[in-house]
Amino acid sequence: MNTYGLIMKKRNGGMLDKEEIDYLVTGYTNGTIPDYQMSAFLMAVYFQGMNHEETANLTIAMADSGERLDLSAIHGIKVDKHSTGGVGDKTSLIVGPILASLGVPVAKMSGRGLGHTGGTIDKLEGIPGFSTGISKEDFIKQVNDIGLSIVGQTANLAPADKKIYALRDVTATVDNVSLIAASIMSKKIAAGADAIVLDVKVGSGAFMKTLEDARLLAKTMVAIGEMAGRKTIAVITDMNEPLGNTVGNILEVKEAVECLKGKGEERLMAVSKTLASHMLMAAGKADDIKEAEQSVNEAVASGRAFDKLKSFVTAQGGDASYVENPDKFDKAQYTYTVTGKELFLSKEKTAAWEMAYLTSCDNQEIGLASMILGGGRQTKESEIDLTVGIILEKHLGDKITKSDIIATLYANDMDKLSEAKERFVHAYTLSDEYKFNNNIVYEVITKDN
């Protein structure tokens, strides 16, 4: 077996077996296969694709390239959740406490944000004292004691994925469904959960821009998970506008607190409760979706989910008084209020209008506006400003006038604020007719479709 021959086989449209894929992944991870050959292989995959079996074998090889987390010491069925990334997505902070309050153990490894998408770990580190780097023993003990722990990913979790993704990033081979699916699922499988619920985002703020592409990715990941012996469900949700009312780390923590107090924005709560309900069924705690939804609603309405959030924060060294009283969080130095007038004036056609509807937005631009303010990383080495971000007062489909407040931007640098404001204002499309028809949960995909 040799690398040259495997590159040629895939280039010519051949199917690689498990041993051949293991050879490539192991060789590249340990350094015996150089970057230039793996780049050629990835480009061959980009153009020729992989079937479900090849993709599953690639996923398992990447999961086996490092440590697999053994969660057998945790009582009950462990269910993990993964989002493909979006703007204002703070569902892990809401879903985790809900599930834990209903007796489902949540042992979650999460990542940091990069680019316009936020990271759960960054948000949690906005809580004074909160530690995301606890030991494996403490991680398992905490889940057994209170039902929930969220920590940063270990350096040795699927190291092949980290190395291959870095290469994909500089060789224009990122946007291939098999490679995306293998990257996501290798980490989820290595993380040791019994079942996986995937939140596959679709829209202008997501990697998958069309429902067709999102459906293909969802089906691929479900097939991989099932082949790996994990019950896997994918929920396709909208990312054509920010999820909820906030974009930015501390702002999103404060919004998650409000959600667990039963005061959450409608679309954010719809996604969070849908994910929690399917996780509850995957854990065997509900027989059908109606029973699951009733349990989830009760967990929030009774205050049990909010109490679990406070226990979780305290257990990981955080100051729960910030959860009790979110006004204690640090605040950005400067604010800027965006009005409807600025949106009207940003486009020649709408400048003279007195009213309009928010018809669509380039959600990625809104995410980039938050990143410019300091709420995201342009590189892995970038420092995040946890206090900055955006609070939305209006959503797609809303009728606006020139005097209406659309959003407030929070910043600690006036130059960044000016640049972010320009991006935000130009992100929206207006219409004098109501044209909004945006779902929030599109489809749920299982192994039986």
C-alpha positions as CSV (number, residue, x, y, z in Angstrom):
1,M,0.0,0.0,0.0
2,N,1.4,3.4,-0.9
3,T,0.1,7.0,-0.7
4,Y,0.6,7.7,-4.4
5,G,-1.5,4.8,-5.4
6,L,-4.4,5.8,-3.0
7,I,-4.4,9.4,-4.3
8,M,-4.6,8.1,-7.9
9,K,-7.4,5.6,-6.9
10,K,-9.5,8.4,-5.4
11,R,-8.7,10.8,-8.2
12,N,-10.0,8.3,-10.7
13,G,-13.3,7.9,-8.7
14,G,-12.4,4.6,-6.9
15,M,-13.7,3.7,-3.5
16,L,-11.2,3.3,-0.6
17,D,-11.7,0.5,1.9
18,K,-11.2,0.9,5.7
19,E,-7.6,-0.2,5.7
20,E,-6.6,2.3,3.0
21,I,-8.3,5.1,4.8
22,D,-6.7,4.1,8.1
23,Y,-3.3,4.1,6.3
24,L,-3.8,7.7,5.1
25,V,-5.1,9.1,8.4
26,T,-2.5,7.3,10.5
27,G,0.3,8.3,8.2
28,Y,-0.6,11.9,8.0
29,T,-1.2,12.2,11.8
30,N,2.2,10.7,12.6
31,G,4.1,12.7,9.9
32,T,5.0,9.9,7.5
33,I,2.7,11.3,4.8
34,P,3.6,14.9,3.9
35,D,1.3,17.8,3.6
36,Y,1.6,17.9,-0.2
37,Q,0.3,14.3,-0.6
38,M,-2.5,14.8,1.9
39,S,-3.5,18.0,0.0
40,A,-3.7,16.1,-3.2
41,F,-5.8,13.4,-1.6
42,L,-8.2,16.0,-0.1
43,M,-8.6,17.7,-3.5
44,A,-9.4,14.3,-5.0
45,V,-12.1,13.8,-2.3
46,Y,-13.4,17.3,-3.0
47,F,-14.0,16.5,-6.7
48,Q,-14.8,12.8,-6.5
49,G,-16.7,12.7,-3.2
50,M,-17.0,9.8,-0.7
51,N,-19.9,7.4,-0.1
52,H,-21.4,6.8,3.3
53,E,-19.1,3.9,4.1
54,E,-16.0,5.7,3.1
55,T,-17.1,8.8,5.1
56,A,-17.9,6.6,8.1
57,N,-14.5,4.9,7.9
58,L,-12.7,8.3,7.6
59,T,-14.6,9.5,10.7
60,I,-13.7,6.5,12.8
61,A,-10.0,6.7,11.7
62,M,-10.0,10.3,12.8
63,A,-11.7,9.5,16.1
64,D,-9.2,6.8,16.8
65,S,-6.2,9.0,16.0
66,G,-6.1,10.1,19.7
67,E,-7.8,9.6,23.0
68,R,-11.4,8.4,23.2
69,L,-13.1,9.7,26.2
70,D,-14.5,6.8,28.4
71,L,-17.8,8.0,29.9
72,S,-18.8,4.5,31.2
73,A,-18.4,5.7,34.8
74,I,-21.3,8.2,34.3
75,H,-24.7,6.8,35.2
76,G,-27.4,6.8,32.5
77,I,-27.5,7.4,28.8
78,K,-25.2,10.3,27.8
79,V,-26.6,12.5,25.1
80,D,-24.4,15.1,23.3
81,K,-25.5,18.1,21.2
82,H,-23.5,19.7,18.4
83,S,-24.3,22.8,16.4
84,T,-22.7,23.4,13.0
85,G,-22.3,27.0,14.0
86,G,-24.1,30.3,13.7
87,V,-24.7,33.8,14.9
88,G,-26.1,34.3,18.4
89,D,-26.3,30.5,19.0
90,K,-26.3,30.0,22.8
91,T,-28.5,26.9,22.9
92,S,-26.0,24.7,24.8
93,L,-26.3,27.1,27.7
94,I,-30.1,26.5,27.7
95,V,-30.4,22.9,26.7
96,G,-27.7,21.6,29.1
97,P,-29.5,22.7,32.3
98,I,-32.9,21.6,31.0
99,L,-31.7,18.1,30.3
100,A,-29.8,17.8,33.5
101,S,-32.8,18.9,35.5
102,L,-34.8,16.1,33.8
103,G,-32.2,13.4,34.8
104,V,-30.3,13.2,31.6
105,P,-26.5,13.4,32.1
106,V,-24.8,16.0,29.9
107,A,-21.1,15.5,29.6
108,K,-20.1,18.0,27.0
109,M,-16.8,19.1,25.4
110,S,-17.1,22.4,23.5
111,G,-14.9,24.6,21.5
112,R,-14.0,28.2,21.2
113,G,-15.3,30.6,18.6
114,L,-13.5,31.4,15.4
115,G,-14.6,33.9,12.9
116,H,-18.2,35.1,13.1
117,T,-19.4,32.1,15.0
118,G,-19.3,32.1,18.8
119,G,-18.0,29.4,21.1
120,T,-19.7,28.0,24.2
121,I,-16.4,27.9,26.1
122,D,-15.8,31.7,25.5
123,K,-19.3,32.5,26.7
124,L,-18.9,30.4,29.9
125,E,-15.6,32.0,30.7
126,G,-17.4,35.4,30.8
127,I,-18.7,34.2,34.2
128,P,-16.2,35.3,36.9
129,G,-14.3,32.3,38.3
130,F,-15.8,29.7,35.9
131,S,-13.2,27.0,34.9
132,T,-13.5,25.1,31.6
133,G,-10.3,23.2,32.2
134,I,-11.2,20.7,35.0
135,S,-9.7,17.2,35.2
136,K,-11.3,14.2,33.6
137,E,-12.0,12.8,37.0
138,D,-13.7,15.9,38.2
139,F,-15.6,16.2,34.9
140,I,-17.1,12.7,35.4
141,K,-17.7,13.2,39.1
142,Q,-19.6,16.5,38.4
143,V,-21.8,14.9,35.8
144,N,-22.7,12.1,38.3
145,D,-23.3,14.6,41.1
146,I,-25.3,17.3,39.3
147,G,-25.9,16.0,35.8
148,L,-24.0,18.6,33.8
149,S,-20.5,19.6,33.0
150,I,-19.1,21.5,30.0
151,V,-15.4,21.7,29.4
152,G,-12.9,22.7,26.7
153,Q,-11.8,20.0,24.3
154,T,-8.7,18.1,25.2
155,A,-5.6,18.5,22.9
156,N,-5.6,14.8,22.1
157,L,-9.2,14.5,21.1
158,A,-9.2,13.5,17.4
159,P,-5.8,15.1,16.6
160,A,-6.1,13.9,13.0
161,D,-9.1,16.2,12.5
162,K,-7.2,19.2,13.8
163,K,-4.3,18.6,11.5
164,I,-6.4,17.8,8.5
165,Y,-8.8,20.8,9.0
166,A,-5.8,23.1,9.1
167,L,-4.7,21.8,5.7
168,R,-8.3,22.0,4.3
169,D,-8.4,25.6,5.4
170,V,-5.5,26.6,3.2
171,T,-6.2,24.3,0.2
172,A,-9.8,25.3,-0.6
173,T,-11.2,21.9,0.4
174,V,-13.3,22.9,3.4
175,D,-16.7,22.8,1.8
176,N,-17.1,19.1,1.0
177,V,-19.9,17.3,2.8
178,S,-17.9,14.2,3.6
179,L,-15.0,16.1,5.0
180,I,-17.3,18.4,7.0
181,A,-19.3,15.5,8.4
182,A,-16.2,13.5,9.3
183,S,-14.6,16.5,11.0
184,I,-17.7,17.0,13.2
185,M,-18.6,13.4,13.9
186,S,-15.0,12.3,14.7
187,K,-14.9,14.7,17.7
188,K,-18.4,13.7,18.8
189,I,-17.7,10.0,18.6
190,A,-14.3,10.4,20.4
191,A,-16.1,12.4,23.1
192,G,-17.9,9.2,24.3
193,A,-21.6,10.0,24.3
194,D,-24.2,7.3,23.8
195,A,-26.4,9.4,21.5
196,I,-25.9,12.6,19.5
197,V,-28.4,15.3,18.5
198,L,-27.1,17.6,15.8
199,D,-28.3,21.1,15.2
200,V,-27.6,21.7,11.5
201,K,-27.9,25.4,10.6
202,V,-29.0,26.6,7.2
203,G,-29.1,30.2,5.8
204,S,-27.0,33.3,5.3
205,G,-25.3,33.0,8.7
206,A,-24.5,29.2,8.3
207,F,-22.0,27.2,6.4
208,M,-24.8,25.5,4.5
209,K,-26.7,28.2,2.6
210,T,-29.5,26.0,1.2
211,L,-31.9,23.5,2.7
212,E,-30.8,20.9,0.1
213,D,-27.2,21.2,1.2
214,A,-28.1,21.2,4.9
215,R,-30.3,18.1,4.4
216,L,-27.4,16.3,2.7
217,L,-25.0,17.1,5.5
218,A,-27.6,16.1,8.1
219,K,-28.3,12.8,6.5
220,T,-24.6,12.1,6.1
221,M,-23.8,12.7,9.7
222,V,-26.8,10.7,10.9
223,A,-25.6,7.8,8.8
224,I,-22.1,8.1,10.2
225,G,-23.4,8.2,13.8
226,E,-25.6,5.1,13.3
227,M,-22.7,3.2,11.6
228,A,-20.6,4.0,14.7
229,G,-23.2,2.6,17.0
230,R,-24.6,6.0,18.2
231,K,-28.2,6.9,18.1
232,T,-28.1,10.1,16.0
233,I,-30.7,12.7,15.2
234,A,-30.3,15.9,13.2
235,V,-32.5,18.9,13.5
236,I,-32.2,21.5,10.6
237,T,-32.8,25.0,12.0
238,D,-32.7,28.5,10.5
239,M,-29.7,30.8,10.5
240,N,-31.0,33.6,8.2
241,E,-30.9,36.0,11.2
242,P,-29.2,35.8,14.6
243,L,-30.7,33.3,17.0
244,G,-32.4,35.2,19.8
245,N,-31.8,38.9,20.6
246,T,-28.1,39.0,21.4
247,V,-24.8,38.4,19.6
248,G,-21.7,38.5,21.8
249,N,-20.4,36.5,24.7
250,I,-21.6,38.0,28.0
251,L,-24.7,39.3,26.2
252,E,-25.5,35.8,25.2
253,V,-25.0,34.4,28.7
254,K,-27.4,37.0,30.0
255,E,-30.0,36.0,27.4
256,A,-29.6,32.3,28.2
257,V,-30.3,33.2,31.8
258,E,-33.5,34.9,30.8
259,C,-34.5,31.9,28.7
260,L,-34.2,29.6,31.7
261,K,-36.3,32.0,33.6
262,G,-39.0,31.5,31.0
263,K,-38.5,34.9,29.3
264,G,-36.7,33.8,26.2
265,E,-37.2,35.1,22.6
266,E,-39.6,33.0,20.7
267,R,-37.4,31.6,18.0
268,L,-34.5,30.9,20.3
269,M,-36.8,29.0,22.7
270,A,-38.3,27.0,19.8
271,V,-34.9,25.8,18.7
272,S,-33.7,25.1,22.3
273,K,-36.8,23.2,23.3
274,T,-36.9,21.2,20.1
275,L,-33.2,20.1,20.6
276,A,-33.9,19.3,24.3
277,S,-37.0,17.3,23.5
278,H,-35.1,15.1,21.0
279,M,-32.3,14.7,23.4
280,L,-34.8,13.6,26.0
281,M,-36.2,10.9,23.7
282,A,-32.7,9.8,22.7
283,A,-32.0,9.2,26.4
284,G,-35.1,7.1,26.8
285,K,-36.8,9.6,29.1
286,A,-39.8,10.2,26.9
287,D,-41.8,7.9,24.6
288,D,-42.8,10.5,22.0
289,I,-42.2,14.1,21.1
290,K,-45.3,15.4,22.8
291,E,-44.3,13.8,26.1
292,A,-40.8,15.2,25.7
293,E,-42.0,18.7,24.9
294,Q,-44.3,18.7,28.0
295,S,-41.4,17.7,30.2
296,V,-39.1,20.3,28.7
297,N,-41.7,23.0,29.2
298,E,-42.3,22.0,32.8
299,A,-38.5,22.0,33.5
300,V,-38.4,25.7,32.5
301,A,-41.7,26.8,34.0
302,S,-41.0,25.2,37.4
303,G,-37.6,26.9,37.7
304,R,-35.8,23.6,37.9
305,A,-33.7,24.2,34.8
306,F,-32.6,27.6,36.1
307,D,-31.7,26.1,39.5
308,K,-29.6,23.5,37.6
309,L,-27.7,26.3,35.8
310,K,-26.8,27.9,39.1
311,S,-25.6,24.5,40.5
312,F,-23.5,23.9,37.3
313,V,-21.9,27.4,37.5
314,T,-21.0,26.9,41.1
315,A,-19.6,23.4,40.6
316,Q,-17.1,24.7,38.0
317,G,-15.9,27.5,40.2
318,G,-18.1,30.3,38.8
319,D,-19.8,33.0,40.8
320,A,-23.5,32.1,40.6
321,S,-24.5,35.6,41.8
322,Y,-23.9,36.8,38.3
323,V,-26.5,34.3,37.1
324,E,-28.9,35.4,39.9
325,N,-28.3,39.1,39.0
326,P,-26.9,39.5,35.4
327,D,-26.6,43.2,35.8
328,K,-23.4,42.4,37.7
329,F,-21.6,41.5,34.5
330,D,-19.0,43.9,33.1
331,K,-20.4,46.3,30.5
332,A,-18.8,47.8,27.4
333,Q,-17.7,51.4,27.5
334,Y,-19.6,52.7,24.4
335,T,-23.0,52.0,22.9
336,Y,-24.6,53.0,19.6
337,T,-28.3,52.9,18.8
338,V,-29.1,51.9,15.2
339,T,-32.5,53.4,14.1
340,G,-34.8,52.6,11.2
341,K,-33.7,55.9,9.6
342,E,-30.2,54.6,9.1
343,L,-31.4,51.5,7.4
344,F,-33.7,53.5,5.1
345,L,-30.8,55.9,4.2
346,S,-28.4,53.0,3.5
347,K,-30.1,52.2,0.3
348,E,-31.1,54.8,-2.4
349,K,-34.4,53.1,-3.2
350,T,-35.7,53.2,0.4
351,A,-34.3,56.6,1.5
352,A,-37.6,58.4,1.3
353,W,-39.7,55.7,2.8
354,E,-41.5,56.2,6.1
355,M,-42.1,52.6,6.9
356,A,-40.9,49.2,5.7
357,Y,-40.6,45.5,6.6
358,L,-37.3,43.8,7.5
359,T,-37.3,41.3,4.7
360,S,-33.9,39.6,4.9
361,C,-30.4,40.1,6.1
362,D,-26.9,38.9,5.4
363,N,-26.5,37.2,8.8
364,Q,-22.9,36.5,8.2
365,E,-22.4,40.3,8.0
366,I,-24.1,40.7,11.4
367,G,-21.7,38.1,12.8
368,L,-18.8,39.8,11.3
369,A,-19.9,43.1,12.8
370,S,-19.8,41.5,16.2
371,M,-16.4,40.1,15.4
372,I,-15.1,43.5,14.4
373,L,-16.3,44.9,17.7
374,G,-14.1,42.3,19.4
375,G,-16.6,39.6,20.1
376,G,-15.0,37.0,17.8
377,R,-11.6,35.8,16.6
378,Q,-10.1,36.6,13.2
379,T,-7.3,34.0,14.1
380,K,-7.0,31.4,16.8
381,E,-4.6,33.7,18.6
382,S,-7.0,36.7,18.7
383,E,-8.1,38.0,22.0
384,I,-11.8,38.2,22.6
385,D,-13.6,41.1,24.3
386,L,-16.3,39.4,26.3
387,T,-18.3,42.5,26.9
388,V,-19.0,43.7,23.3
389,G,-21.7,42.7,20.9
390,I,-25.2,43.5,19.6
391,I,-28.7,43.5,21.1
392,L,-31.4,43.3,18.5
393,E,-34.8,45.0,19.0
394,K,-36.3,44.0,15.7
395,H,-36.4,40.7,13.7
396,L,-37.1,39.7,10.2
397,G,-40.7,40.2,9.3
398,D,-41.1,43.2,11.7
399,K,-42.5,46.5,10.5
400,I,-40.2,49.4,11.2
401,T,-40.3,53.2,11.0
402,K,-37.5,55.7,10.9
403,S,-37.7,56.3,14.6
404,D,-37.7,52.7,15.6
405,I,-34.6,51.3,17.4
406,I,-33.3,48.3,15.4
407,A,-30.4,47.4,17.6
408,T,-27.8,48.6,20.1
409,L,-24.1,48.0,19.5
410,Y,-21.7,47.6,22.4
411,A,-18.0,48.4,22.0
412,N,-14.8,49.5,23.8
413,D,-13.2,51.0,20.7
414,M,-14.9,53.9,18.7
415,D,-13.1,53.0,15.4
416,K,-14.3,49.4,15.7
417,L,-17.8,50.6,16.5
418,S,-17.9,52.8,13.4
419,E,-16.8,50.0,11.2
420,A,-19.2,47.5,12.8
421,K,-22.1,49.9,12.5
422,E,-21.6,50.2,8.7
423,R,-21.6,46.5,8.3
424,F,-24.7,46.1,10.4
425,V,-26.7,48.8,8.6
426,H,-26.0,47.4,5.2
427,A,-26.8,43.8,6.1
428,Y,-30.5,44.3,5.9
429,T,-32.9,44.2,3.0
430,L,-36.2,46.2,3.3
431,S,-39.5,46.0,1.5
432,D,-42.7,48.0,1.5
433,E,-44.6,44.8,1.4
434,Y,-44.7,42.0,4.0
435,K,-42.7,39.1,2.4
436,F,-41.4,37.2,5.4
437,N,-41.8,33.5,5.5
438,N,-38.9,32.1,7.5
439,N,-39.3,28.8,9.4
440,I,-37.2,28.2,12.5
441,V,-37.2,24.4,12.6
442,Y,-37.3,23.0,9.1
443,E,-36.8,19.2,9.5
444,V,-35.9,16.4,11.9
445,I,-33.8,13.6,10.3
446,T,-33.3,10.2,11.8
447,K,-31.8,7.0,10.4
448,D,-35.3,6.3,9.0
449,N,-35.5,9.8,7.6
